[in-house]
Amino acid sequence: MRARAWGRGAGRRLWRRVGRRGVSLLFVGALGLLISASLAFAPPYVQAQPGYQVLVDILPVQVWVTAWTAAGVLSLVQAFAKSDRLAYALTSGLMIAYGIAHVVGVFTGANPRGWVAASIWAAFGGWIALIATWPEAGDGDHS
C-alpha cells in the first residue's frame, strides 16, 4: 500500500513538472526515436518499399535518421525545461517535411499511395505546431 501511494505521488510530481506540453513532447520524443530506429534498421523488404525509396531519394537515410534522433532527444530533454520552443519547432517542421517528402513521391509517380502518409504526417505536424501555441495550464512556464 505504501509503494502504491509513493507511485501516485511520483506521478503527480512528474505531471506538475512537465505539464501537458511536456507530456506531448515526451510522446513526440519517443516517436522520433522510434522512427529513427525504424529507418536505421530497416530490413531489406522495407527498404524496397516505395515510401522508403522516396525518402532516401530525397535525402540519404542517415540524414533522416539524424534528424529524427535530434528531434526525439531534444523533445525528451525540453519536456522538462522551462522553454520548449525549439523542440516544438523542430518536431513539427520535421513531420511536415516528412509529409512533403511523401507528396513528392506522389507527384513523381514513385509512390502513388504516398498521399496517405503525406496526409498523416502533415496533419500530425500541424497538430504539434498547434499544441506549441497553447500555454501550459496554470503556470505558463513552458513557452
C-alpha positions in Angstrom: 0.0 0.0 0.0 2.8 2.4 0.8 4.5 1.7 -2.6 1.2 2.5 -4.3 1.0 5.8 -2.5 4.6 6.6 -3.5 3.8 5.8 -7.1 0.8 8.2 -7.2 2.9 10.9 -5.6 5.7 10.4 -8.1 3.3 10.5 -10.9 1.8 13.8 -9.6 5.2 15.3 -9.2 6.2 14.3 -12.7 2.9 15.7 -14.1 3.4 19.0 -12.3 7.0 19.2 -13.6 6.3 18.6 -17.3 2.6 19.6 -17.7 0.5 18.9 -20.7 3.1 20.4 -23.1 5.8 18.3 -21.6 3.8 15.1 -21.9 3.2 15.9 -25.5 7.0 16.3 -26.0 7.6 13.0 -24.2 5.3 11.3 -26.6 6.8 13.0 -29.7 10.3 12.4 -28.4 9.7 8.7 -28.1 8.0 8.7 -31.5 11.0 10.4 -33.1 13.4 7.9 -31.7 11.2 5.0 -32.9 11.0 6.5 -36.4 14.8 7.0 -36.4 15.4 3.3 -35.4 12.9 2.1 -38.0 14.8 3.9 -40.7 18.3 3.0 -39.4 17.5 -0.7 -39.0 15.0 -1.2 -41.9 15.2 -4.7 -43.2 15.6 -5.2 -47.0 11.9 -5.7 -47.7 11.1 -2.4 -46.1 13.9 -0.6 -48.0 12.4 -1.9 -51.2 9.0 -0.2 -50.4 8.1 2.9 -52.5 7.7 5.1 -49.4 11.2 4.3 -48.1 12.7 4.7 -51.6 11.2 8.2 -52.0 12.7 9.3 -48.7 16.2 8.0 -49.5 16.0 9.5 -53.0 15.4 12.9 -51.4 18.0 12.7 -48.7 20.3 9.9 -47.6 18.8 7.7 -44.9 21.5 8.8 -42.4 20.2 12.4 -42.7 16.7 11.3 -41.9 18.0 9.1 -39.0 20.0 12.1 -37.6 17.1 14.5 -37.9 14.6 12.1 -36.2 17.1 11.3 -33.5 17.8 15.0 -32.9 14.1 15.8 -32.7 13.5 12.9 -30.4 16.3 13.7 -28.0 15.5 17.4 -28.0 11.9 16.7 -27.3 12.7 14.4 -24.4 15.1 17.0 -22.9 12.9 20.0 -23.4 9.9 18.2 -21.9 11.5 19.0 -18.6 12.7 22.5 -19.5 11.1 25.9 -19.0 11.4 26.7 -22.6 10.4 24.1 -25.2 10.1 26.2 -28.4 13.0 24.6 -30.2 11.6 21.1 -29.7 8.2 22.0 -30.9 9.6 23.9 -33.9 11.9 21.0 -34.9 9.4 18.2 -34.4 6.5 19.9 -36.2 8.8 21.1 -39.0 10.3 17.6 -39.4 6.9 16.0 -39.5 5.6 18.5 -42.2 8.9 17.9 -44.2 8.3 14.2 -43.9 4.8 14.7 -45.3 6.1 16.9 -48.1 8.6 14.2 -49.0 5.8 11.7 -49.4 3.9 14.2 -51.6 7.0 14.3 -53.8 6.6 10.6 -54.3 3.0 11.0 -55.4 3.8 13.7 -58.0 6.8 11.9 -59.4 4.8 8.6 -59.6 7.4 6.8 -57.4 4.8 6.3 -54.7 1.2 6.7 -55.9 -0.2 6.0 -52.4 2.2 8.4 -50.7 -0.7 10.8 -50.2 -1.8 8.6 -47.3 1.5 9.0 -45.4 1.7 12.7 -46.5 -1.7 13.4 -45.0 -0.9 11.7 -41.8 2.5 13.4 -41.3 1.3 16.8 -42.4 -1.7 16.6 -40.1 0.4 15.4 -37.2 3.0 18.1 -37.7 0.2 20.7 -37.9 -1.3 19.3 -34.6 2.1 19.6 -32.9 2.5 23.1 -34.2 -0.9 23.9 -32.7 0.0 22.5 -29.3 3.1 24.7 -29.4 0.9 27.7 -29.3 -1.0 26.6 -26.2 0.1 28.0 -22.9 0.7 25.5 -20.1 -2.4 25.4 -17.9 -1.9 27.2 -14.6 1.8 28.3 -14.6 2.8 29.5 -18.0 6.3 28.1 -17.5 6.6 26.4 -20.9 6.7 28.6 -24.0 
